[in-house]
Amino acid sequence: MTTQEELTQLTDLIKSPTFHILPESAQQPTLAKQRELAIKLVNERMQQYINPLVKEYGLEDVFNFQSKEVSKGEFVEQSLAENNKDKEAPSDFKVVFPDGTEIHEDVAVETFILALRKIGLERIAEMDKQKKFAGFDLVGKKERLGVSVKRQTLVDGWWIYTSMNNESKASTLYHINNELMLGLTIFINEQEYVPSNNSNSFGIRVQFPDGEVIHEPQAKYTFVNTLVKIGLERIYRGNHGVEHSGCKIVDRIRKESSAGHGDDQCEVDGYFIYTHLNNRNKVEDLKKLNDYFKLNLLIEMDSEDGFVVMQKPKATYDKTTYSLNGGEFLNKRRFALALVRQYVDDNPDATYEDLKEVFVPEIISGRGVLRSIMDLDDLKQEEIPKRYMMADEDLITLKSDDIITVCSQWNLERIEKMVNIAEALGYTVESLAKD
């Protein structure tokens, strides 16, 4: 067979459907065997023939040897040595589905990919809590460009992040299994995988004020994704002083590590993040950035007893004011008082019991929205003025001669219930948010 015929055979193999579709019968060569044949043919001819022939026959869209990948079709396969240099033995990883399907390929990354494919790549991409790795989606339609090491694999038109060890693959599938309730059983080294609460992989958890929680299979990715959300350019330009061994926590240039390699930094979107830190140092860096940028983060770290709060978010005071029926804008407690007073003015025969039916005590559990001053026996005298508006001008006298005091303890959740009551009574309420 001539070199040209071999090249044609290889090209046809790569373009064929069986190269990127899981075989349905045992007679067909497995995905791993097809890839092995392709790589063998490429390696045999690369040095002497392939590069010239690629140019001669216009096959640049099929082969890209500079990055050692077959890029035609819907399956991009990286060099096995490059993709699995730090991975466990390939036969140690297995996934079993409830229907009895067992995925256990020669190479762990193939098991991972085929398990994700069976679950459904689009289904995973649409998950609300899809994991991210160093800023990469686990499954997405976009290839991350501008990185020096290939970390994604293209499968059926979806880019899958595959640059992780077997422990991370297992924890990722475990997370997907729990979110989608799939009933999977995952094995590493013939042992069923169950994540350890004390594993370094789950060492840090960060919550932002908008409610987003970042908690990835490895603390490194939690750290990186937290910095990505804060803003890499923002951190790069900030004068926060967070650096290690002469490296800024976020830089535009790669620095040589003390061991002579670049593994101290993780590359994301053209920025280099220093990640050669233990979990405690990661937490300390996040605390410094939190204080510098006033992010109000909740930062937690794993321990034998579960997650321990390392930094609590500062309580935020909502300064929204409210206007009743076009009147002046008032703070929460003054609005509550104005609403009760307005109702009494509009319903002069209302009794204390009537008021409690409209402004139900459950709005402020244990205290109630309002009380008769004769109904405060359960409180110590020094507590009363701290919890109720007791100034003469704030007291409301009913037709029955009951004197009513309104509670002064209001937050956003409670006052919104009062707003709903006001609107149900036909009153007009406007709100004005303040920083």
BABA-408000 format. One record per residue (C-alpha): x, y, z; residue number from 1; residue in three letters. Coordinates in nm, 3 decimals. Example, Ala and Ser with C-alpha at 12.3 -4.5 7.8 and 13.67 -1.06 7.14 Angstrom:
2
[atom [1.230, -0.450, 0.780], 1, 'ALA']
[atom [1.367, -0.106, 0.714], 2, 'SER']
//
This chain:
435
[atom [0.000, 0.000, 0.000], 1, 'MET']
[atom [0.138, 0.341, -0.094], 2, 'THR']
[atom [0.173, 0.631, 0.145], 3, 'THR']
[atom [-0.103, 0.812, -0.038], 4, 'GLN']
[atom [-0.334, 0.511, -0.002], 5, 'GLU']
[atom [-0.257, 0.489, 0.367], 6, 'GLU']
[atom [-0.330, 0.858, 0.408], 7, 'LEU']
[atom [-0.658, 0.816, 0.221], 8, 'THR']
[atom [-0.747, 0.517, 0.442], 9, 'GLN']
[atom [-0.672, 0.718, 0.754], 10, 'LEU']
[atom [-0.873, 1.016, 0.629], 11, 'THR']
[atom [-1.172, 0.796, 0.545], 12, 'ASP']
[atom [-1.148, 0.631, 0.886], 13, 'LEU']
[atom [-1.153, 0.962, 1.068], 14, 'ILE']
[atom [-1.443, 1.088, 0.857], 15, 'LYS']
[atom [-1.645, 0.767, 0.896], 16, 'SER']
[atom [-1.944, 0.767, 1.136], 17, 'PRO']
[atom [-1.804, 0.473, 1.334], 18, 'THR']
[atom [-1.508, 0.686, 1.438], 19, 'PHE']
[atom [-1.722, 0.910, 1.652], 20, 'HIS']
[atom [-2.029, 0.698, 1.721], 21, 'ILE']
[atom [-2.023, 0.421, 1.980], 22, 'LEU']
[atom [-2.037, 0.080, 1.802], 23, 'PRO']
[atom [-2.360, -0.113, 1.845], 24, 'GLU']
[atom [-2.212, -0.458, 1.787], 25, 'SER']
[atom [-1.910, -0.642, 1.913], 26, 'ALA']
[atom [-1.796, -0.707, 1.555], 27, 'GLN']
[atom [-1.721, -0.341, 1.499], 28, 'GLN']
[atom [-1.385, -0.210, 1.626], 29, 'PRO']
[atom [-1.411, -0.024, 1.954], 30, 'THR']
[atom [-1.362, 0.349, 1.974], 31, 'LEU']
[atom [-1.028, 0.298, 2.148], 32, 'ALA']
[atom [-0.912, 0.052, 1.877], 33, 'LYS']
[atom [-1.011, 0.292, 1.598], 34, 'GLN']
[atom [-0.819, 0.570, 1.765], 35, 'ARG']
[atom [-0.522, 0.341, 1.825], 36, 'GLU']
[atom [-0.512, 0.253, 1.453], 37, 'LEU']
[atom [-0.537, 0.618, 1.353], 38, 'ALA']
[atom [-0.258, 0.726, 1.587], 39, 'ILE']
[atom [-0.041, 0.435, 1.477], 40, 'LYS']
[atom [-0.077, 0.527, 1.109], 41, 'LEU']
[atom [-0.008, 0.893, 1.183], 42, 'VAL']
[atom [0.299, 0.821, 1.393], 43, 'ASN']
[atom [0.446, 0.586, 1.132], 44, 'GLU']
[atom [0.438, 0.847, 0.861], 45, 'ARG']
[atom [0.453, 1.177, 1.047], 46, 'MET']
[atom [0.827, 1.238, 1.032], 47, 'GLN']
[atom [0.888, 1.146, 0.668], 48, 'GLN']
[atom [0.562, 1.185, 0.481], 49, 'TYR']
[atom [0.259, 1.326, 0.659], 50, 'ILE']
[atom [0.343, 1.693, 0.696], 51, 'ASN']
[atom [0.436, 1.735, 0.326], 52, 'PRO']
[atom [0.133, 1.533, 0.215], 53, 'LEU']
[atom [-0.103, 1.733, 0.434], 54, 'VAL']
[atom [0.000, 2.047, 0.248], 55, 'LYS']
[atom [0.015, 1.874, -0.093], 56, 'GLU']
[atom [-0.336, 1.730, -0.071], 57, 'TYR']
[atom [-0.495, 2.023, 0.115], 58, 'GLY']
[atom [-0.577, 1.830, 0.433], 59, 'LEU']
[atom [-0.501, 2.105, 0.682], 60, 'GLU']
[atom [-0.866, 2.097, 0.792], 61, 'ASP']
[atom [-0.827, 1.728, 0.882], 62, 'VAL']
[atom [-0.490, 1.721, 1.059], 63, 'PHE']
[atom [-0.330, 1.960, 1.304], 64, 'ASN']
[atom [-0.011, 1.795, 1.420], 65, 'PHE']
[atom [0.122, 2.097, 1.599], 66, 'GLN']
[atom [-0.134, 2.037, 1.875], 67, 'SER']
[atom [-0.135, 1.659, 1.817], 68, 'LYS']
[atom [-0.506, 1.625, 1.753], 69, 'GLU']
[atom [-0.738, 1.494, 1.483], 70, 'VAL']
[atom [-0.971, 1.787, 1.432], 71, 'SER']
[atom [-1.202, 1.673, 1.153], 72, 'LYS']
[atom [-1.550, 1.550, 1.239], 73, 'GLY']
[atom [-1.712, 1.560, 1.579], 74, 'GLU']
[atom [-1.451, 1.383, 1.792], 75, 'PHE']
[atom [-1.124, 1.557, 1.879], 76, 'VAL']
[atom [-0.879, 1.314, 2.039], 77, 'GLU']
[atom [-0.577, 1.448, 2.220], 78, 'GLN']
[atom [-0.247, 1.268, 2.252], 79, 'SER']
[atom [-0.294, 0.996, 2.515], 80, 'LEU']
[atom [0.031, 1.080, 2.685], 81, 'ALA']
[atom [-0.060, 1.448, 2.707], 82, 'GLU']
[atom [-0.419, 1.394, 2.815], 83, 'ASN']
[atom [-0.349, 1.131, 3.080], 84, 'ASN']
[atom [0.000, 1.209, 3.206], 85, 'LYS']
[atom [-0.121, 1.253, 3.565], 86, 'ASP']
[atom [-0.412, 1.012, 3.558], 87, 'LYS']
[atom [-0.459, 0.681, 3.737], 88, 'GLU']
[atom [-0.441, 0.348, 3.552], 89, 'ALA']
[atom [-0.694, 0.356, 3.264], 90, 'PRO']
[atom [-0.877, 0.040, 3.369], 91, 'SER']
[atom [-0.954, 0.173, 3.720], 92, 'ASP']
[atom [-1.261, 0.379, 3.621], 93, 'PHE']
[atom [-1.608, 0.233, 3.554], 94, 'LYS']
[atom [-1.966, 0.363, 3.540], 95, 'VAL']
[atom [-2.277, 0.141, 3.565], 96, 'VAL']
[atom [-2.623, 0.269, 3.464], 97, 'PHE']
[atom [-2.954, 0.146, 3.613], 98, 'PRO']
[atom [-3.046, -0.022, 3.282], 99, 'ASP']
[atom [-2.741, -0.246, 3.321], 100, 'GLY']
[atom [-2.518, -0.060, 3.076], 101, 'THR']
[atom [-2.158, -0.078, 3.196], 102, 'GLU']
[atom [-1.905, 0.169, 3.056], 103, 'ILE']
[atom [-1.549, 0.062, 3.123], 104, 'HIS']
[atom [-1.313, 0.163, 2.843], 105, 'GLU']
[atom [-0.938, 0.103, 2.815], 106, 'ASP']
[atom [-0.876, 0.469, 2.893], 107, 'VAL']
[atom [-1.050, 0.650, 3.180], 108, 'ALA']
[atom [-1.119, 0.963, 2.975], 109, 'VAL']
[atom [-1.313, 0.748, 2.723], 110, 'GLU']
[atom [-1.525, 0.604, 3.006], 111, 'THR']
[atom [-1.593, 0.956, 3.128], 112, 'PHE']
[atom [-1.687, 1.087, 2.781], 113, 'ILE']
[atom [-1.912, 0.794, 2.694], 114, 'LEU']
[atom [-2.087, 0.814, 3.031], 115, 'ALA']
[atom [-2.159, 1.183, 2.972], 116, 'LEU']
[atom [-2.280, 1.104, 2.620], 117, 'ARG']
[atom [-2.521, 0.840, 2.749], 118, 'LYS']
[atom [-2.656, 1.081, 3.011], 119, 'ILE']
[atom [-2.698, 1.342, 2.737], 120, 'GLY']
[atom [-2.456, 1.624, 2.665], 121, 'LEU']
[atom [-2.727, 1.881, 2.604], 122, 'GLU']
[atom [-2.902, 1.774, 2.924], 123, 'ARG']
[atom [-2.581, 1.827, 3.121], 124, 'ILE']
[atom [-2.513, 2.163, 2.954], 125, 'ALA']
[atom [-2.857, 2.285, 3.063], 126, 'GLU']
[atom [-2.809, 2.188, 3.428], 127, 'MET']
[atom [-2.855, 2.482, 3.665], 128, 'ASP']
[atom [-2.557, 2.368, 3.871], 129, 'LYS']
[atom [-2.323, 2.259, 3.593], 130, 'GLN']
[atom [-1.969, 2.252, 3.725], 131, 'LYS']
[atom [-1.689, 2.469, 3.596], 132, 'LYS']
[atom [-1.319, 2.391, 3.585], 133, 'PHE']
[atom [-1.070, 2.678, 3.573], 134, 'ALA']
[atom [-1.334, 2.888, 3.402], 135, 'GLY']
[atom [-1.437, 2.610, 3.160], 136, 'PHE']
[atom [-1.788, 2.466, 3.139], 137, 'ASP']
[atom [-1.793, 2.091, 3.181], 138, 'LEU']
[atom [-2.006, 2.072, 2.867], 139, 'VAL']
[atom [-2.056, 2.365, 2.633], 140, 'GLY']
[atom [-2.076, 2.476, 2.271], 141, 'LYS']
[atom [-1.778, 2.708, 2.292], 142, 'LYS']
[atom [-1.413, 2.609, 2.262], 143, 'GLU']
[atom [-1.188, 2.794, 2.501], 144, 'ARG']
[atom [-0.917, 2.951, 2.288], 145, 'LEU']
[atom [-0.597, 3.123, 2.392], 146, 'GLY']
[atom [-0.480, 2.853, 2.633], 147, 'VAL']
[atom [-0.146, 2.680, 2.595], 148, 'SER']
[atom [-0.264, 2.333, 2.701], 149, 'VAL']
[atom [-0.559, 2.161, 2.535], 150, 'LYS']
[atom [-0.817, 2.085, 2.804], 151, 'ARG']
[atom [-1.135, 2.018, 2.606], 152, 'GLN']
[atom [-1.252, 1.733, 2.384], 153, 'THR']
[atom [-1.510, 1.781, 2.108], 154, 'LEU']
[atom [-1.788, 1.521, 2.111], 155, 'VAL']
[atom [-2.102, 1.539, 1.898], 156, 'ASP']
[atom [-2.063, 1.914, 1.861], 157, 'GLY']
[atom [-2.013, 1.973, 2.237], 158, 'TRP']
[atom [-1.686, 2.071, 2.405], 159, 'TRP']
[atom [-1.621, 1.858, 2.716], 160, 'ILE']
[atom [-1.362, 1.953, 2.977], 161, 'TYR']
[atom [-1.152, 1.637, 3.023], 162, 'THR']
[atom [-0.827, 1.756, 3.180], 163, 'SER']
[atom [-0.886, 1.605, 3.525], 164, 'MET']
[atom [-0.778, 1.302, 3.724], 165, 'ASN']
[atom [-1.000, 1.002, 3.793], 166, 'ASN']
[atom [-1.106, 1.130, 4.135], 167, 'GLU']
[atom [-1.236, 1.449, 3.974], 168, 'SER']
[atom [-1.409, 1.254, 3.697], 169, 'LYS']
[atom [-1.583, 1.041, 3.958], 170, 'ALA']
[atom [-1.686, 1.338, 4.174], 171, 'SER']
[atom [-1.817, 1.520, 3.868], 172, 'THR']
[atom [-2.030, 1.223, 3.762], 173, 'LEU']
[atom [-2.142, 1.183, 4.124], 174, 'TYR']
[atom [-2.258, 1.546, 4.123], 175, 'HIS']
[atom [-2.446, 1.500, 3.793], 176, 'ILE']
[atom [-2.596, 1.176, 3.922], 177, 'ASN']
[atom [-2.733, 1.352, 4.232], 178, 'ASN']
[atom [-2.864, 1.655, 4.044], 179, 'GLU']
[atom [-3.043, 1.450, 3.775], 180, 'LEU']
[atom [-3.126, 1.149, 3.998], 181, 'MET']
[atom [-2.982, 0.902, 3.748], 182, 'LEU']
[atom [-2.908, 0.606, 3.975], 183, 'GLY']
[atom [-2.549, 0.564, 3.856], 184, 'LEU']
[atom [-2.288, 0.352, 4.031], 185, 'THR']
[atom [-1.931, 0.478, 3.987], 186, 'ILE']
[atom [-1.622, 0.268, 4.055], 187, 'PHE']
[atom [-1.255, 0.355, 4.105], 188, 'ILE']
[atom [-1.011, 0.068, 4.163], 189, 'ASN']
[atom [-1.310, -0.170, 4.175], 190, 'GLU']
[atom [-1.446, 0.019, 4.478], 191, 'GLN']
[atom [-1.774, 0.209, 4.463], 192, 'GLU']
[atom [-1.698, 0.580, 4.468], 193, 'TYR']
[atom [-1.837, 0.782, 4.759], 194, 'VAL']
[atom [-1.696, 1.132, 4.812], 195, 'PRO']
[atom [-1.532, 1.191, 5.147], 196, 'SER']
[atom [-1.641, 1.492, 5.347], 197, 'ASN']
[atom [-1.277, 1.537, 5.443], 198, 'ASN']
[atom [-1.140, 1.510, 5.091], 199, 'SER']
[atom [-0.919, 1.797, 4.979], 200, 'ASN']
[atom [-1.126, 1.792, 4.658], 201, 'SER']
[atom [-1.414, 1.953, 4.848], 202, 'PHE']
[atom [-1.203, 2.182, 5.064], 203, 'GLY']
[atom [-1.347, 2.528, 4.996], 204, 'ILE']
[atom [-1.692, 2.672, 4.939], 205, 'ARG']
[atom [-1.766, 3.036, 4.851], 206, 'VAL']
[atom [-2.104, 3.211, 4.839], 207, 'GLN']
[atom [-2.157, 3.551, 4.672], 208, 'PHE']
[atom [-2.421, 3.803, 4.783], 209, 'PRO']
[atom [-2.628, 3.722, 4.471], 210, 'ASP']
[atom [-2.671, 3.368, 4.605], 211, 'GLY']
[atom [-2.430, 3.191, 4.368], 212, 'GLU']
[atom [-2.230, 2.920, 4.543], 213, 'VAL']
[atom [-1.895, 2.804, 4.402], 214, 'ILE']
[atom [-1.798, 2.459, 4.529], 215, 'HIS']
[atom [-1.605, 2.252, 4.276], 216, 'GLU']
[atom [-1.467, 1.895, 4.287], 217, 'PRO']
[atom [-1.120, 2.036, 4.356], 218, 'GLN']
[atom [-1.039, 2.331, 4.580], 219, 'ALA']
[atom [-0.816, 2.464, 4.302], 220, 'LYS']
[atom [-1.116, 2.506, 4.072], 221, 'TYR']
[atom [-1.327, 2.664, 4.346], 222, 'THR']
[atom [-1.044, 2.915, 4.393], 223, 'PHE']
[atom [-1.002, 2.982, 4.020], 224, 'VAL']
[atom [-1.374, 3.011, 3.945], 225, 'ASN']
[atom [-1.419, 3.248, 4.239], 226, 'THR']
[atom [-1.148, 3.473, 4.095], 227, 'LEU']
[atom [-1.313, 3.451, 3.751], 228, 'VAL']
[atom [-1.644, 3.569, 3.898], 229, 'LYS']
[atom [-1.475, 3.851, 4.087], 230, 'ILE']
[atom [-1.310, 3.953, 3.759], 231, 'GLY']
[atom [-0.959, 3.864, 3.646], 232, 'LEU']
[atom [-0.887, 4.206, 3.494], 233, 'GLU']
[atom [-1.017, 4.370, 3.810], 234, 'ARG']
[atom [-0.787, 4.160, 4.028], 235, 'ILE']
[atom [-0.491, 4.205, 3.792], 236, 'TYR']
[atom [-0.517, 4.585, 3.814], 237, 'ARG']
[atom [-0.602, 4.598, 4.187], 238, 'GLY']
[atom [-0.348, 4.720, 4.442], 239, 'ASN']
[atom [-0.437, 4.448, 4.694], 240, 'HIS']
[atom [-0.083, 4.309, 4.737], 241, 'GLY']
[atom [-0.184, 3.942, 4.705], 242, 'VAL']
[atom [0.113, 3.758, 4.556], 243, 'GLU']
[atom [0.332, 3.453, 4.615], 244, 'HIS']
[atom [0.698, 3.387, 4.534], 245, 'SER']
[atom [0.710, 3.706, 4.329], 246, 'GLY']
[atom [0.399, 3.607, 4.131], 247, 'CYS']
[atom [0.085, 3.819, 4.136], 248, 'LYS']
[atom [-0.223, 3.619, 4.216], 249, 'ILE']
[atom [-0.346, 3.714, 3.867], 250, 'VAL']
[atom [-0.093, 3.813, 3.603], 251, 'ASP']
[atom [-0.067, 3.858, 3.229], 252, 'ARG']
[atom [0.257, 3.664, 3.195], 253, 'ILE']
[atom [0.356, 3.311, 3.290], 254, 'ARG']
[atom [0.629, 3.284, 3.550], 255, 'LYS']
[atom [0.872, 2.997, 3.582], 256, 'GLU']
[atom [0.815, 2.800, 3.900], 257, 'SER']
[atom [1.092, 2.715, 4.142], 258, 'SER']
[atom [1.098, 2.367, 3.987], 259, 'ALA']
[atom [1.154, 2.511, 3.643], 260, 'GLY']
[atom [0.805, 2.459, 3.505], 261, 'HIS']
[atom [0.485, 2.663, 3.480], 262, 'GLY']
[atom [0.257, 2.444, 3.692], 263, 'ASP']
[atom [0.232, 2.708, 3.966], 264, 'ASP']
[atom [-0.013, 2.899, 3.748], 265, 'GLN']
[atom [-0.342, 2.814, 3.580], 266, 'CYS']
[atom [-0.416, 2.985, 3.248], 267, 'GLU']
[atom [-0.767, 3.127, 3.199], 268, 'VAL']
[atom [-0.863, 3.361, 2.914], 269, 'ASP']
[atom [-0.511, 3.492, 2.872], 270, 'GLY']
[atom [-0.455, 3.548, 3.246], 271, 'TYR']
[atom [-0.228, 3.337, 3.468], 272, 'PHE']
[atom [-0.367, 3.256, 3.813], 273, 'ILE']
[atom [-0.126, 3.145, 4.085], 274, 'TYR']
[atom [-0.270, 2.823, 4.227], 275, 'THR']
[atom [0.029, 2.651, 4.390], 276, 'HIS']
[atom [-0.127, 2.700, 4.735], 277, 'LEU']
[atom [-0.267, 2.482, 5.007], 278, 'ASN']
[atom [-0.634, 2.529, 5.092], 279, 'ASN']
[atom [-0.569, 2.752, 5.392], 280, 'ARG']
[atom [-0.361, 2.990, 5.181], 281, 'ASN']
[atom [-0.632, 2.992, 4.914], 282, 'LYS']
[atom [-0.881, 3.094, 5.182], 283, 'VAL']
[atom [-0.649, 3.366, 5.314], 284, 'GLU']
[atom [-0.608, 3.507, 4.961], 285, 'ASP']
[atom [-0.983, 3.507, 4.909], 286, 'LEU']
[atom [-1.031, 3.686, 5.241], 287, 'LYS']
[atom [-0.783, 3.956, 5.139], 288, 'LYS']
[atom [-0.954, 4.005, 4.802], 289, 'LEU']
[atom [-1.293, 4.004, 4.974], 290, 'ASN']
[atom [-1.183, 4.283, 5.208], 291, 'ASP']
[atom [-1.011, 4.484, 4.934], 292, 'TYR']
[atom [-1.301, 4.474, 4.688], 293, 'PHE']
[atom [-1.572, 4.474, 4.962], 294, 'LYS']
[atom [-1.734, 4.165, 4.808], 295, 'LEU']
[atom [-1.922, 4.049, 5.120], 296, 'ASN']
[atom [-1.842, 3.680, 5.054], 297, 'LEU']
[atom [-1.920, 3.383, 5.274], 298, 'LEU']
[atom [-1.603, 3.169, 5.270], 299, 'ILE']
[atom [-1.602, 2.820, 5.421], 300, 'GLU']
[atom [-1.334, 2.554, 5.458], 301, 'MET']
[atom [-1.369, 2.180, 5.509], 302, 'ASP']
[atom [-1.286, 2.018, 5.843], 303, 'SER']
[atom [-1.351, 1.689, 6.022], 304, 'GLU']
[atom [-1.683, 1.831, 6.143], 305, 'ASP']
[atom [-1.794, 1.966, 5.808], 306, 'GLY']
[atom [-1.758, 2.316, 5.668], 307, 'PHE']
[atom [-1.626, 2.585, 5.900], 308, 'VAL']
[atom [-1.698, 2.951, 5.831], 309, 'VAL']
[atom [-1.370, 3.131, 5.767], 310, 'MET']
[atom [-1.528, 3.467, 5.685], 311, 'GLN']
[atom [-1.888, 3.573, 5.731], 312, 'LYS']
[atom [-2.049, 3.829, 5.504], 313, 'PRO']
[atom [-2.117, 4.156, 5.677], 314, 'LYS']
[atom [-2.479, 4.222, 5.746], 315, 'ALA']
[atom [-2.623, 4.453, 5.484], 316, 'THR']
[atom [-2.878, 4.712, 5.584], 317, 'TYR']
[atom [-3.157, 4.762, 5.335], 318, 'ASP']
[atom [-3.239, 5.133, 5.317], 319, 'LYS']
[atom [-3.548, 5.112, 5.096], 320, 'THR']
[atom [-3.813, 5.370, 5.188], 321, 'THR']
[atom [-4.188, 5.352, 5.126], 322, 'TYR']
[atom [-4.464, 5.601, 5.049], 323, 'SER']
[atom [-4.829, 5.540, 5.143], 324, 'LEU']
[atom [-5.097, 5.693, 4.921], 325, 'ASN']
[atom [-4.857, 5.945, 4.771], 326, 'GLY']
[atom [-4.723, 6.066, 5.105], 327, 'GLY']
[atom [-4.362, 6.117, 5.204], 328, 'GLU']
[atom [-4.115, 5.830, 5.182], 329, 'PHE']
[atom [-4.062, 5.667, 5.520], 330, 'LEU']
[atom [-3.827, 5.406, 5.661], 331, 'ASN']
[atom [-3.969, 5.062, 5.737], 332, 'LYS']
[atom [-4.088, 5.111, 6.091], 333, 'ARG']
[atom [-4.237, 5.453, 6.015], 334, 'ARG']
[atom [-4.418, 5.306, 5.714], 335, 'PHE']
[atom [-4.561, 5.026, 5.930], 336, 'ALA']
[atom [-4.684, 5.283, 6.183], 337, 'LEU']
[atom [-4.833, 5.502, 5.907], 338, 'ALA']
[atom [-5.017, 5.203, 5.758], 339, 'LEU']
[atom [-5.174, 5.100, 6.092], 340, 'VAL']
[atom [-5.268, 5.459, 6.168], 341, 'ARG']
[atom [-5.424, 5.501, 5.820], 342, 'GLN']
[atom [-5.631, 5.186, 5.866], 343, 'TYR']
[atom [-5.759, 5.308, 6.204], 344, 'VAL']
[atom [-5.849, 5.648, 6.054], 345, 'ASP']
[atom [-6.041, 5.471, 5.776], 346, 'ASP']
[atom [-6.205, 5.225, 6.019], 347, 'ASN']
[atom [-6.272, 5.425, 6.340], 348, 'PRO']
[atom [-6.478, 5.145, 6.498], 349, 'ASP']
[atom [-6.195, 4.890, 6.467], 350, 'ALA']
[atom [-6.104, 4.715, 6.790], 351, 'THR']
[atom [-5.771, 4.573, 6.906], 352, 'TYR']
[atom [-5.888, 4.226, 6.802], 353, 'GLU']
[atom [-5.994, 4.361, 6.461], 354, 'ASP']
[atom [-5.648, 4.505, 6.406], 355, 'LEU']
[atom [-5.481, 4.174, 6.491], 356, 'LYS']
[atom [-5.697, 4.003, 6.226], 357, 'GLU']
[atom [-5.579, 4.250, 5.959], 358, 'VAL']
[atom [-5.218, 4.284, 6.072], 359, 'PHE']
[atom [-5.168, 3.923, 6.177], 360, 'VAL']
[atom [-4.916, 3.868, 6.461], 361, 'PRO']
[atom [-4.733, 3.601, 6.258], 362, 'GLU']
[atom [-4.573, 3.872, 6.044], 363, 'ILE']
[atom [-4.336, 3.926, 6.339], 364, 'ILE']
[atom [-4.326, 3.593, 6.518], 365, 'SER']
[atom [-4.328, 3.621, 6.898], 366, 'GLY']
[atom [-4.393, 3.995, 6.899], 367, 'ARG']
[atom [-4.672, 4.075, 6.662], 368, 'GLY']
[atom [-4.714, 4.383, 6.442], 369, 'VAL']
[atom [-4.892, 4.573, 6.718], 370, 'LEU']
[atom [-4.996, 4.542, 7.080], 371, 'ARG']
[atom [-5.216, 4.711, 7.333], 372, 'SER']
[atom [-5.001, 4.878, 7.595], 373, 'ILE']
[atom [-5.197, 4.669, 7.846], 374, 'MET']
[atom [-5.075, 4.354, 7.668], 375, 'ASP']
[atom [-4.701, 4.384, 7.730], 376, 'LEU']
[atom [-4.673, 4.190, 8.054], 377, 'ASP']
[atom [-4.456, 3.920, 7.897], 378, 'ASP']
[atom [-4.177, 4.172, 7.836], 379, 'LEU']
[atom [-3.932, 4.327, 8.079], 380, 'LYS']
[atom [-3.982, 4.700, 8.121], 381, 'GLN']
[atom [-3.641, 4.781, 7.972], 382, 'GLU']
[atom [-3.720, 4.574, 7.660], 383, 'GLU']
[atom [-4.045, 4.748, 7.570], 384, 'ILE']
[atom [-3.902, 5.073, 7.426], 385, 'PRO']
[atom [-3.643, 4.870, 7.230], 386, 'LYS']
[atom [-3.909, 4.664, 7.054], 387, 'ARG']
[atom [-4.208, 4.898, 7.026], 388, 'TYR']
[atom [-4.261, 5.262, 6.936], 389, 'MET']
[atom [-4.365, 5.407, 7.272], 390, 'MET']
[atom [-4.329, 5.781, 7.216], 391, 'ALA']
[atom [-4.655, 5.966, 7.284], 392, 'ASP']
[atom [-4.685, 6.079, 6.922], 393, 'GLU']
[atom [-4.644, 5.720, 6.801], 394, 'ASP']
[atom [-4.921, 5.566, 7.011], 395, 'LEU']
[atom [-5.263, 5.508, 6.848], 396, 'ILE']
[atom [-5.578, 5.547, 7.058], 397, 'THR']
[atom [-5.881, 5.345, 6.946], 398, 'LEU']
[atom [-6.247, 5.437, 6.992], 399, 'LYS']
[atom [-6.258, 5.164, 7.257], 400, 'SER']
[atom [-5.987, 5.360, 7.448], 401, 'ASP']
[atom [-5.733, 5.085, 7.387], 402, 'ASP']
[atom [-5.391, 5.237, 7.323], 403, 'ILE']
[atom [-5.193, 5.061, 7.051], 404, 'ILE']
[atom [-4.818, 5.051, 7.000], 405, 'THR']
[atom [-4.657, 4.926, 6.677], 406, 'VAL']
[atom [-4.346, 4.708, 6.668], 407, 'CYS']
[atom [-4.022, 4.880, 6.566], 408, 'SER']
[atom [-3.836, 4.563, 6.450], 409, 'GLN']
[atom [-3.866, 4.550, 6.072], 410, 'TRP']
[atom [-3.664, 4.388, 5.793], 411, 'ASN']
[atom [-3.727, 4.359, 5.421], 412, 'LEU']
[atom [-3.920, 4.031, 5.443], 413, 'GLU']
[atom [-4.155, 4.162, 5.712], 414, 'ARG']
[atom [-4.222, 4.497, 5.550], 415, 'ILE']
[atom [-4.302, 4.333, 5.216], 416, 'GLU']
[atom [-4.585, 4.150, 5.392], 417, 'LYS']
[atom [-4.714, 4.485, 5.517], 418, 'MET']
[atom [-4.693, 4.625, 5.165], 419, 'VAL']
[atom [-4.907, 4.334, 5.045], 420, 'ASN']
[atom [-5.164, 4.407, 5.314], 421, 'ILE']
[atom [-5.171, 4.775, 5.219], 422, 'ALA']
[atom [-5.227, 4.695, 4.853], 423, 'GLU']
[atom [-5.499, 4.442, 4.941], 424, 'ALA']
[atom [-5.675, 4.721, 5.134], 425, 'LEU']
[atom [-5.668, 4.939, 4.823], 426, 'GLY']
[atom [-5.387, 5.168, 4.933], 427, 'TYR']
[atom [-5.112, 5.283, 4.698], 428, 'THR']
[atom [-4.754, 5.202, 4.794], 429, 'VAL']
[atom [-4.437, 5.323, 4.627], 430, 'GLU']
[atom [-4.085, 5.218, 4.719], 431, 'SER']
[atom [-3.754, 5.392, 4.673], 432, 'LEU']
[atom [-3.431, 5.192, 4.695], 433, 'ALA']
[atom [-3.126, 5.363, 4.844], 434, 'LYS']
[atom [-2.761, 5.260, 4.837], 435, 'ASP']
//
